[in-house]
Amino acid sequence: MEIVEGIHRADEASGNMAHSNIYVLVNGDELVVVDTGTPGNAKKIVEYIQKIGHQPSEVSTIVLTHYHMDHSGSAKDLKELTGAKVAASAEDAEYITGQKPYPKPKNLLMRAASSLIKVTPVQVDLSLKDGDTIGNLTVIHTPGHTPGSIALLDAQRKALFAGDTLRFDGSKVTGAPEQFTWDEVKEKESIQKISALDFDVMLPGHGEFLKGNASTAVKELAKSMK
Protein backbone atom coordinates (compact mmCIF):
# COMPACT_ATOMS: atom_id res chain seq x y z
CA MET A 1 0.00 0.00 0.00
CA GLU A 2 1.08 3.58 -0.62
CA ILE A 3 1.16 5.43 2.73
CA VAL A 4 2.04 8.87 1.40
CA GLU A 5 3.09 9.75 -2.14
CA GLY A 6 6.25 7.82 -2.96
CA ILE A 7 6.37 5.74 0.24
CA HIS A 8 4.97 2.21 0.14
CA ARG A 9 4.70 -0.63 2.61
CA ALA A 10 5.45 -3.84 0.74
CA ASP A 11 3.71 -7.15 1.29
CA GLU A 12 5.42 -9.83 3.36
CA ALA A 13 5.61 -13.48 2.39
CA SER A 14 2.74 -15.55 3.76
CA GLY A 15 3.41 -17.23 7.10
CA ASN A 16 5.74 -14.49 8.33
CA MET A 17 5.24 -14.44 12.10
CA ALA A 18 7.46 -11.40 12.76
CA HIS A 19 5.09 -8.93 11.06
CA SER A 20 7.96 -6.64 10.16
CA ASN A 21 7.31 -3.56 8.04
CA ILE A 22 9.15 -3.37 4.73
CA TYR A 23 9.16 0.02 3.01
CA VAL A 24 9.79 0.98 -0.60
CA LEU A 25 10.60 4.60 -1.45
CA VAL A 26 10.08 5.81 -5.00
CA ASN A 27 12.20 8.79 -6.02
CA GLY A 28 11.62 9.09 -9.75
CA ASP A 29 13.27 6.10 -11.37
CA GLU A 30 15.33 5.29 -8.28
CA LEU A 31 13.98 3.07 -5.48
CA VAL A 32 15.20 2.55 -1.93
CA VAL A 33 14.07 -0.38 0.24
CA VAL A 34 14.10 0.12 4.02
CA ASP A 35 14.41 -3.24 5.85
CA THR A 36 13.68 -6.62 4.29
CA GLY A 37 11.92 -8.70 6.94
CA THR A 38 12.83 -12.28 7.81
CA PRO A 39 14.34 -14.72 5.29
CA GLY A 40 11.97 -15.56 2.45
CA ASN A 41 10.62 -12.09 1.66
CA ALA A 42 12.83 -11.08 -1.28
CA LYS A 43 10.59 -12.40 -4.08
CA LYS A 44 7.54 -10.85 -2.44
CA ILE A 45 9.27 -7.46 -2.31
CA VAL A 46 10.21 -7.73 -5.99
CA GLU A 47 6.61 -8.67 -6.86
CA TYR A 48 5.38 -5.55 -5.06
CA ILE A 49 7.92 -3.36 -6.88
CA GLN A 50 6.67 -4.73 -10.19
CA LYS A 51 3.04 -4.29 -9.12
CA ILE A 52 3.57 -0.55 -8.66
CA GLY A 53 5.10 -0.24 -12.12
CA HIS A 54 8.82 -0.46 -11.44
CA GLN A 55 11.61 -2.94 -12.03
CA PRO A 56 13.95 -4.63 -9.49
CA SER A 57 16.94 -3.04 -11.23
CA GLU A 58 15.66 0.39 -10.16
CA VAL A 59 16.42 -0.41 -6.50
CA SER A 60 19.66 1.44 -5.79
CA THR A 61 19.96 0.82 -2.04
CA ILE A 62 18.69 -1.54 0.63
CA VAL A 63 18.93 0.27 3.98
CA LEU A 64 18.84 -1.83 7.14
CA THR A 65 17.78 0.03 10.27
CA HIS A 66 19.50 -2.61 12.43
CA TYR A 67 20.90 -6.12 12.29
CA HIS A 68 18.03 -8.17 13.78
CA MET A 69 16.98 -11.08 11.55
CA ASP A 70 13.39 -9.84 11.18
CA HIS A 71 14.78 -6.76 9.38
CA SER A 72 17.92 -8.00 7.64
CA GLY A 73 16.85 -11.57 6.92
CA SER A 74 16.11 -11.14 3.20
CA ALA A 75 18.85 -8.62 2.42
CA LYS A 76 21.16 -11.11 0.71
CA ASP A 77 18.46 -12.50 -1.58
CA LEU A 78 17.08 -9.05 -2.39
CA LYS A 79 20.57 -7.78 -3.18
CA GLU A 80 21.03 -10.65 -5.64
CA LEU A 81 17.64 -10.04 -7.29
CA THR A 82 18.12 -6.27 -7.67
CA GLY A 83 21.85 -5.57 -7.77
CA ALA A 84 21.34 -2.92 -5.08
CA LYS A 85 23.90 -1.85 -2.51
CA VAL A 86 23.29 -2.70 1.15
CA ALA A 87 23.65 0.12 3.68
CA ALA A 88 23.79 -0.17 7.49
CA SER A 89 25.51 1.44 10.45
CA ALA A 90 29.13 0.56 11.14
CA GLU A 91 28.17 -0.73 14.61
CA ASP A 92 25.68 -3.29 13.25
CA ALA A 93 27.48 -4.16 10.02
CA GLU A 94 29.68 -6.82 11.65
CA TYR A 95 26.58 -8.86 12.58
CA ILE A 96 24.99 -8.40 9.14
CA THR A 97 28.15 -9.55 7.34
CA GLY A 98 28.60 -12.50 9.67
CA GLN A 99 31.90 -11.26 11.09
CA LYS A 100 30.32 -11.46 14.54
CA PRO A 101 27.69 -14.00 15.63
CA TYR A 102 24.28 -12.67 16.52
CA PRO A 103 23.99 -12.02 20.28
CA LYS A 104 21.48 -14.33 21.96
CA PRO A 105 18.08 -12.65 22.51
CA LYS A 106 16.98 -11.99 26.10
CA ASN A 107 13.56 -13.45 25.35
CA LEU A 108 13.56 -17.27 25.58
CA LEU A 109 10.95 -17.67 22.83
CA MET A 110 12.95 -15.47 20.47
CA ARG A 111 16.12 -17.33 21.43
CA ALA A 112 14.48 -20.60 20.38
CA ALA A 113 13.15 -19.06 17.17
CA SER A 114 16.51 -17.53 16.26
CA SER A 115 18.16 -20.93 16.58
CA LEU A 116 15.78 -22.29 13.92
CA ILE A 117 15.92 -19.38 11.46
CA LYS A 118 19.23 -19.09 9.64
CA VAL A 119 20.11 -15.71 8.15
CA THR A 120 22.54 -15.63 5.24
CA PRO A 121 25.22 -12.97 5.80
CA VAL A 122 25.44 -10.19 3.23
CA GLN A 123 28.16 -7.70 2.39
CA VAL A 124 27.47 -4.16 3.64
CA ASP A 125 28.49 -1.83 0.83
CA LEU A 126 27.75 1.48 2.56
CA SER A 127 28.70 2.11 6.19
CA LEU A 128 26.42 4.74 7.67
CA LYS A 129 26.94 7.27 10.44
CA ASP A 130 24.84 10.03 11.97
CA GLY A 131 24.09 12.80 9.47
CA ASP A 132 24.85 10.80 6.33
CA THR A 133 22.39 11.02 3.44
CA ILE A 134 21.03 8.38 1.09
CA GLY A 135 19.07 10.11 -1.63
CA ASN A 136 16.64 12.31 0.28
CA LEU A 137 17.02 10.36 3.55
CA THR A 138 19.11 11.64 6.46
CA VAL A 139 20.57 9.04 8.80
CA ILE A 140 19.84 9.52 12.52
CA HIS A 141 22.00 7.36 14.81
CA THR A 142 19.64 5.92 17.44
CA PRO A 143 21.51 3.30 19.50
CA GLY A 144 19.62 1.38 22.17
CA HIS A 145 17.56 -1.28 20.49
CA THR A 146 20.88 -2.43 19.02
CA PRO A 147 24.30 -0.75 19.17
CA GLY A 148 23.93 0.62 15.66
CA SER A 149 20.20 1.20 15.24
CA ILE A 150 19.36 4.06 12.90
CA ALA A 151 16.29 6.07 11.95
CA LEU A 152 15.87 7.76 8.59
CA LEU A 153 14.31 11.19 8.09
CA ASP A 154 12.72 12.12 4.79
CA ALA A 155 12.50 15.87 5.33
CA GLN A 156 10.82 16.44 1.97
CA ARG A 157 7.90 14.16 2.83
CA LYS A 158 8.17 14.90 6.58
CA ALA A 159 8.36 11.17 7.27
CA LEU A 160 10.50 9.27 9.79
CA PHE A 161 11.47 5.62 9.39
CA ALA A 162 11.90 4.72 13.05
CA GLY A 163 13.19 1.15 12.84
CA ASP A 164 12.48 -0.56 16.15
CA THR A 165 13.30 2.46 18.32
CA LEU A 166 9.61 3.43 18.26
CA ARG A 167 6.34 1.60 17.80
CA PHE A 168 2.69 2.58 17.31
CA ASP A 169 -0.08 0.15 18.23
CA GLY A 170 -2.88 2.23 16.76
CA SER A 171 -3.46 4.27 19.90
CA LYS A 172 -0.12 5.22 21.46
CA VAL A 173 3.56 5.51 20.65
CA THR A 174 6.02 3.45 22.72
CA GLY A 175 9.64 2.40 22.65
CA ALA A 176 10.76 -1.11 21.78
CA PRO A 177 9.87 -3.89 24.25
CA GLU A 178 12.45 -4.20 27.03
CA GLN A 179 13.22 -7.86 26.27
CA PHE A 180 14.35 -6.94 22.74
CA THR A 181 16.41 -3.90 23.73
CA TRP A 182 20.20 -3.99 23.99
CA ASP A 183 20.56 -0.86 26.20
CA GLU A 184 17.48 0.78 27.73
CA VAL A 185 19.32 3.96 28.77
CA LYS A 186 20.60 4.56 25.25
CA GLU A 187 17.17 3.71 23.87
CA LYS A 188 15.64 6.51 25.95
CA GLU A 189 18.39 8.92 24.89
CA SER A 190 17.65 8.09 21.26
CA ILE A 191 13.93 8.73 21.74
CA GLN A 192 14.80 12.13 23.22
CA LYS A 193 16.94 12.79 20.14
CA ILE A 194 14.13 11.85 17.76
CA SER A 195 11.69 14.04 19.72
CA ALA A 196 13.61 17.12 18.55
CA LEU A 197 12.84 16.35 14.89
CA ASP A 198 9.88 17.61 12.87
CA PHE A 199 7.85 15.00 10.98
CA ASP A 200 4.19 14.29 10.22
CA VAL A 201 4.43 10.56 9.49
CA MET A 202 6.11 7.89 11.64
CA LEU A 203 6.93 4.59 9.96
CA PRO A 204 8.01 2.01 12.56
CA GLY A 205 9.60 -1.38 12.00
CA HIS A 206 6.57 -3.10 13.57
CA GLY A 207 2.97 -2.12 14.15
CA GLU A 208 0.99 0.62 12.45
CA PHE A 209 2.21 3.81 10.85
CA LEU A 210 1.15 7.12 12.37
CA LYS A 211 0.04 9.95 10.09
CA GLY A 212 -0.55 13.53 11.14
CA ASN A 213 1.91 15.50 13.28
CA ALA A 214 3.52 12.30 14.53
CA SER A 215 6.43 14.17 16.09
CA THR A 216 4.05 15.59 18.72
CA ALA A 217 3.26 12.06 19.93
CA VAL A 218 6.97 11.27 20.15
CA LYS A 219 7.60 14.47 22.09
CA GLU A 220 4.93 13.42 24.59
CA LEU A 221 6.55 10.00 24.97
CA ALA A 222 9.96 11.62 25.50
CA LYS A 223 8.56 13.91 28.20
CA SER A 224 7.04 10.94 30.04
CA MET A 225 10.48 9.30 30.16
CA LYS A 226 12.21 12.19 31.92
Contacts in CASP RR format, 6 or more apart in sequence:
PFRMAT RR
TARGET T0000
AUTHOR 0000-0000-0000
METHOD contacts of the structure
MODEL  1
MEIVEGIHRADEASGNMAHSNIYVLVNGDELVVVDTGTPGNAKKIVEYIQ
KIGHQPSEVSTIVLTHYHMDHSGSAKDLKELTGAKVAASAEDAEYITGQK
PYPKPKNLLMRAASSLIKVTPVQVDLSLKDGDTIGNLTVIHTPGHTPGSI
ALLDAQRKALFAGDTLRFDGSKVTGAPEQFTWDEVKEKESIQKISALDFD
VMLPGHGEFLKGNASTAVKELAKSMK
1 8 0 8 1.000
1 9 0 8 1.000
2 8 0 8 1.000
2 52 0 8 1.000
3 9 0 8 1.000
3 201 0 8 1.000
3 203 0 8 1.000
3 209 0 8 1.000
3 211 0 8 1.000
4 157 0 8 1.000
4 159 0 8 1.000
4 201 0 8 1.000
4 211 0 8 1.000
5 157 0 8 1.000
6 25 0 8 1.000
6 26 0 8 1.000
6 27 0 8 1.000
6 157 0 8 1.000
7 23 0 8 1.000
7 24 0 8 1.000
7 25 0 8 1.000
7 26 0 8 1.000
7 154 0 8 1.000
7 157 0 8 1.000
7 159 0 8 1.000
7 201 0 8 1.000
7 203 0 8 1.000
8 23 0 8 1.000
8 24 0 8 1.000
8 25 0 8 1.000
8 26 0 8 1.000
8 48 0 8 1.000
8 52 0 8 1.000
9 21 0 8 1.000
9 22 0 8 1.000
9 23 0 8 1.000
9 24 0 8 1.000
9 203 0 8 1.000
9 209 0 8 1.000
10 22 0 8 1.000
10 23 0 8 1.000
10 24 0 8 1.000
10 33 0 8 1.000
10 44 0 8 1.000
10 45 0 8 1.000
10 48 0 8 1.000
10 49 0 8 1.000
11 44 0 8 1.000
11 47 0 8 1.000
11 48 0 8 1.000
12 19 0 8 1.000
12 20 0 8 1.000
12 22 0 8 1.000
12 37 0 8 1.000
12 41 0 8 1.000
12 44 0 8 1.000
13 40 0 8 1.000
13 41 0 8 1.000
13 43 0 8 1.000
13 44 0 8 1.000
16 37 0 8 1.000
16 38 0 8 1.000
16 41 0 8 1.000
18 37 0 8 1.000
18 38 0 8 1.000
18 70 0 8 1.000
18 206 0 8 1.000
19 206 0 8 1.000
19 207 0 8 1.000
20 35 0 8 1.000
20 37 0 8 1.000
20 38 0 8 1.000
20 70 0 8 1.000
20 71 0 8 1.000
20 205 0 8 1.000
20 206 0 8 1.000
21 35 0 8 1.000
21 203 0 8 1.000
21 204 0 8 1.000
21 205 0 8 1.000
21 206 0 8 1.000
21 207 0 8 1.000
21 209 0 8 1.000
22 33 0 8 1.000
22 34 0 8 1.000
22 35 0 8 1.000
22 36 0 8 1.000
22 37 0 8 1.000
22 41 0 8 1.000
22 45 0 8 1.000
23 33 0 8 1.000
23 34 0 8 1.000
23 35 0 8 1.000
23 161 0 8 1.000
23 203 0 8 1.000
24 31 0 8 1.000
24 32 0 8 1.000
24 33 0 8 1.000
24 34 0 8 1.000
24 45 0 8 1.000
24 48 0 8 1.000
24 49 0 8 1.000
24 52 0 8 1.000
25 31 0 8 1.000
25 32 0 8 1.000
25 33 0 8 1.000
25 34 0 8 1.000
25 137 0 8 1.000
25 154 0 8 1.000
26 52 0 8 1.000
26 54 0 8 1.000
27 135 0 8 1.000
27 136 0 8 1.000
29 54 0 8 1.000
29 58 0 8 1.000
30 58 0 8 1.000
30 60 0 8 1.000
30 135 0 8 1.000
31 49 0 8 1.000
31 54 0 8 1.000
31 58 0 8 1.000
31 59 0 8 1.000
31 60 0 8 1.000
32 59 0 8 1.000
32 60 0 8 1.000
32 61 0 8 1.000
32 62 0 8 1.000
32 63 0 8 1.000
32 134 0 8 1.000
32 135 0 8 1.000
32 137 0 8 1.000
33 45 0 8 1.000
33 59 0 8 1.000
33 61 0 8 1.000
33 62 0 8 1.000
33 63 0 8 1.000
33 78 0 8 1.000
33 84 0 8 1.000
34 63 0 8 1.000
34 65 0 8 1.000
34 152 0 8 1.000
34 161 0 8 1.000
34 203 0 8 1.000
35 63 0 8 1.000
35 64 0 8 1.000
35 65 0 8 1.000
35 71 0 8 1.000
35 72 0 8 1.000
35 163 0 8 1.000
35 205 0 8 1.000
36 42 0 8 1.000
36 45 0 8 1.000
36 62 0 8 1.000
36 64 0 8 1.000
36 71 0 8 1.000
36 72 0 8 1.000
36 73 0 8 1.000
36 74 0 8 1.000
36 75 0 8 1.000
36 78 0 8 1.000
37 70 0 8 1.000
37 71 0 8 1.000
37 72 0 8 1.000
37 73 0 8 1.000
37 74 0 8 1.000
38 69 0 8 1.000
38 70 0 8 1.000
38 73 0 8 1.000
38 74 0 8 1.000
38 117 0 8 1.000
39 69 0 8 1.000
39 73 0 8 1.000
39 74 0 8 1.000
39 77 0 8 1.000
39 117 0 8 1.000
39 118 0 8 1.000
39 119 0 8 1.000
39 120 0 8 1.000
40 73 0 8 1.000
40 74 0 8 1.000
40 77 0 8 1.000
41 73 0 8 1.000
41 74 0 8 1.000
41 78 0 8 1.000
42 74 0 8 1.000
42 77 0 8 1.000
42 78 0 8 1.000
42 80 0 8 1.000
42 81 0 8 1.000
43 77 0 8 1.000
43 81 0 8 1.000
45 74 0 8 1.000
45 78 0 8 1.000
46 56 0 8 1.000
46 78 0 8 1.000
46 81 0 8 1.000
46 82 0 8 1.000
49 55 0 8 1.000
49 56 0 8 1.000
49 58 0 8 1.000
49 59 0 8 1.000
50 56 0 8 1.000
56 81 0 8 1.000
56 82 0 8 1.000
56 83 0 8 1.000
57 82 0 8 1.000
57 83 0 8 1.000
59 78 0 8 1.000
59 82 0 8 1.000
59 83 0 8 1.000
59 84 0 8 1.000
60 84 0 8 1.000
60 85 0 8 1.000
61 84 0 8 1.000
61 85 0 8 1.000
61 86 0 8 1.000
61 87 0 8 1.000
61 126 0 8 1.000
61 134 0 8 1.000
62 75 0 8 1.000
62 78 0 8 1.000
62 79 0 8 1.000
62 82 0 8 1.000
62 84 0 8 1.000
62 85 0 8 1.000
62 86 0 8 1.000
62 87 0 8 1.000
63 87 0 8 1.000
63 88 0 8 1.000
63 128 0 8 1.000
63 134 0 8 1.000
63 137 0 8 1.000
63 152 0 8 1.000
64 71 0 8 1.000
64 72 0 8 1.000
64 75 0 8 1.000
64 86 0 8 1.000
64 87 0 8 1.000
64 88 0 8 1.000
64 92 0 8 1.000
64 96 0 8 1.000
65 71 0 8 1.000
65 149 0 8 1.000
65 150 0 8 1.000
65 151 0 8 1.000
65 152 0 8 1.000
65 161 0 8 1.000
65 162 0 8 1.000
65 163 0 8 1.000
65 164 0 8 1.000
65 205 0 8 1.000
66 72 0 8 1.000
66 88 0 8 1.000
66 89 0 8 1.000
66 92 0 8 1.000
66 145 0 8 1.000
66 146 0 8 1.000
66 148 0 8 1.000
66 149 0 8 1.000
66 150 0 8 1.000
66 163 0 8 1.000
66 164 0 8 1.000
67 88 0 8 1.000
67 92 0 8 1.000
67 93 0 8 1.000
67 95 0 8 1.000
67 96 0 8 1.000
67 102 0 8 1.000
67 146 0 8 1.000
67 148 0 8 1.000
68 146 0 8 1.000
68 164 0 8 1.000
68 180 0 8 1.000
69 102 0 8 1.000
69 114 0 8 1.000
69 117 0 8 1.000
69 119 0 8 1.000
71 163 0 8 1.000
71 164 0 8 1.000
71 205 0 8 1.000
72 88 0 8 1.000
72 96 0 8 1.000
72 119 0 8 1.000
72 122 0 8 1.000
73 119 0 8 1.000
73 120 0 8 1.000
75 86 0 8 1.000
75 96 0 8 1.000
75 122 0 8 1.000
76 120 0 8 1.000
76 121 0 8 1.000
76 122 0 8 1.000
77 120 0 8 1.000
78 84 0 8 1.000
79 85 0 8 1.000
79 86 0 8 1.000
79 122 0 8 1.000
79 123 0 8 1.000
85 125 0 8 1.000
85 126 0 8 1.000
86 96 0 8 1.000
86 122 0 8 1.000
86 123 0 8 1.000
86 124 0 8 1.000
86 125 0 8 1.000
86 126 0 8 1.000
87 124 0 8 1.000
87 125 0 8 1.000
87 126 0 8 1.000
87 127 0 8 1.000
87 128 0 8 1.000
87 134 0 8 1.000
88 96 0 8 1.000
88 124 0 8 1.000
88 126 0 8 1.000
88 127 0 8 1.000
88 128 0 8 1.000
88 150 0 8 1.000
89 127 0 8 1.000
89 128 0 8 1.000
89 129 0 8 1.000
89 139 0 8 1.000
89 141 0 8 1.000
89 148 0 8 1.000
89 149 0 8 1.000
89 150 0 8 1.000
90 127 0 8 1.000
90 128 0 8 1.000
90 129 0 8 1.000
90 148 0 8 1.000
91 143 0 8 1.000
91 146 0 8 1.000
91 147 0 8 1.000
91 148 0 8 1.000
92 146 0 8 1.000
92 147 0 8 1.000
92 148 0 8 1.000
92 149 0 8 1.000
93 99 0 8 1.000
93 124 0 8 1.000
93 127 0 8 1.000
94 100 0 8 1.000
95 101 0 8 1.000
95 102 0 8 1.000
95 103 0 8 1.000
96 121 0 8 1.000
96 122 0 8 1.000
96 124 0 8 1.000
97 121 0 8 1.000
97 122 0 8 1.000
97 123 0 8 1.000
97 124 0 8 1.000
98 121 0 8 1.000
102 114 0 8 1.000
102 119 0 8 1.000
103 182 0 8 1.000
104 111 0 8 1.000
104 114 0 8 1.000
105 111 0 8 1.000
105 114 0 8 1.000
105 179 0 8 1.000
105 180 0 8 1.000
106 179 0 8 1.000
106 180 0 8 1.000
107 179 0 8 1.000
107 180 0 8 1.000
110 179 0 8 1.000
110 180 0 8 1.000
126 134 0 8 1.000
128 134 0 8 1.000
128 139 0 8 1.000
128 150 0 8 1.000
129 139 0 8 1.000
129 141 0 8 1.000
130 139 0 8 1.000
130 140 0 8 1.000
130 141 0 8 1.000
131 138 0 8 1.000
131 139 0 8 1.000
131 140 0 8 1.000
131 141 0 8 1.000
132 138 0 8 1.000
132 139 0 8 1.000
133 139 0 8 1.000
134 152 0 8 1.000
136 154 0 8 1.000
136 155 0 8 1.000
136 156 0 8 1.000
136 157 0 8 1.000
137 152 0 8 1.000
137 153 0 8 1.000
137 154 0 8 1.000
137 161 0 8 1.000
138 152 0 8 1.000
138 153 0 8 1.000
138 155 0 8 1.000
139 150 0 8 1.000
139 151 0 8 1.000
139 152 0 8 1.000
140 150 0 8 1.000
140 151 0 8 1.000
140 152 0 8 1.000
140 153 0 8 1.000
140 193 0 8 1.000
140 194 0 8 1.000
140 197 0 8 1.000
141 148 0 8 1.000
141 149 0 8 1.000
141 150 0 8 1.000
141 190 0 8 1.000
142 148 0 8 1.000
142 149 0 8 1.000
142 150 0 8 1.000
142 151 0 8 1.000
142 165 0 8 1.000
142 190 0 8 1.000
142 193 0 8 1.000
142 194 0 8 1.000
143 149 0 8 1.000
143 182 0 8 1.000
143 183 0 8 1.000
143 186 0 8 1.000
143 187 0 8 1.000
143 190 0 8 1.000
144 165 0 8 1.000
144 181 0 8 1.000
144 182 0 8 1.000
144 183 0 8 1.000
144 184 0 8 1.000
144 186 0 8 1.000
144 187 0 8 1.000
144 189 0 8 1.000
144 190 0 8 1.000
145 163 0 8 1.000
145 164 0 8 1.000
145 165 0 8 1.000
145 176 0 8 1.000
145 180 0 8 1.000
145 181 0 8 1.000
145 182 0 8 1.000
145 187 0 8 1.000
146 182 0 8 1.000
147 182 0 8 1.000
147 183 0 8 1.000
149 163 0 8 1.000
149 164 0 8 1.000
149 165 0 8 1.000
149 190 0 8 1.000
150 163 0 8 1.000
151 160 0 8 1.000
151 161 0 8 1.000
151 162 0 8 1.000
151 163 0 8 1.000
151 165 0 8 1.000
151 190 0 8 1.000
151 194 0 8 1.000
152 160 0 8 1.000
152 161 0 8 1.000
153 159 0 8 1.000
153 160 0 8 1.000
153 161 0 8 1.000
153 197 0 8 1.000
153 199 0 8 1.000
154 160 0 8 1.000
154 161 0 8 1.000
157 201 0 8 1.000
158 198 0 8 1.000
158 199 0 8 1.000
158 200 0 8 1.000
158 201 0 8 1.000
159 199 0 8 1.000
159 200 0 8 1.000
159 201 0 8 1.000
159 202 0 8 1.000
159 203 0 8 1.000
160 194 0 8 1.000
160 197 0 8 1.000
160 199 0 8 1.000
160 201 0 8 1.000
160 202 0 8 1.000
160 203 0 8 1.000
160 214 0 8 1.000
160 215 0 8 1.000
161 203 0 8 1.000
161 205 0 8 1.000
162 194 0 8 1.000
162 202 0 8 1.000
162 203 0 8 1.000
162 204 0 8 1.000
162 205 0 8 1.000
163 204 0 8 1.000
163 205 0 8 1.000
164 176 0 8 1.000
164 180 0 8 1.000
164 204 0 8 1.000
164 205 0 8 1.000
164 206 0 8 1.000
165 175 0 8 1.000
165 176 0 8 1.000
165 187 0 8 1.000
165 190 0 8 1.000
165 191 0 8 1.000
165 194 0 8 1.000
166 173 0 8 1.000
166 174 0 8 1.000
166 175 0 8 1.000
166 176 0 8 1.000
166 191 0 8 1.000
166 194 0 8 1.000
166 202 0 8 1.000
166 204 0 8 1.000
166 218 0 8 1.000
166 221 0 8 1.000
167 173 0 8 1.000
167 174 0 8 1.000
167 175 0 8 1.000
167 176 0 8 1.000
167 204 0 8 1.000
167 205 0 8 1.000
167 206 0 8 1.000
167 207 0 8 1.000
168 174 0 8 1.000
168 202 0 8 1.000
168 204 0 8 1.000
168 207 0 8 1.000
168 208 0 8 1.000
168 209 0 8 1.000
168 210 0 8 1.000
168 217 0 8 1.000
169 207 0 8 1.000
169 208 0 8 1.000
170 207 0 8 1.000
170 208 0 8 1.000
170 210 0 8 1.000
172 217 0 8 1.000
173 202 0 8 1.000
173 210 0 8 1.000
173 214 0 8 1.000
173 217 0 8 1.000
173 218 0 8 1.000
173 220 0 8 1.000
173 221 0 8 1.000
174 221 0 8 1.000
175 187 0 8 1.000
175 191 0 8 1.000
175 221 0 8 1.000
176 187 0 8 1.000
178 184 0 8 1.000
181 187 0 8 1.000
188 225 0 8 1.000
191 218 0 8 1.000
191 221 0 8 1.000
191 222 0 8 1.000
191 225 0 8 1.000
192 222 0 8 1.000
192 225 0 8 1.000
194 218 0 8 1.000
194 222 0 8 1.000
195 215 0 8 1.000
195 218 0 8 1.000
195 219 0 8 1.000
195 221 0 8 1.000
195 222 0 8 1.000
195 223 0 8 1.000
197 215 0 8 1.000
198 215 0 8 1.000
199 214 0 8 1.000
199 215 0 8 1.000
200 211 0 8 1.000
200 212 0 8 1.000
200 213 0 8 1.000
200 214 0 8 1.000
200 215 0 8 1.000
201 209 0 8 1.000
201 210 0 8 1.000
201 211 0 8 1.000
201 212 0 8 1.000
201 214 0 8 1.000
202 209 0 8 1.000
202 210 0 8 1.000
202 214 0 8 1.000
202 215 0 8 1.000
202 217 0 8 1.000
202 218 0 8 1.000
203 209 0 8 1.000
204 210 0 8 1.000
210 217 0 8 1.000
END
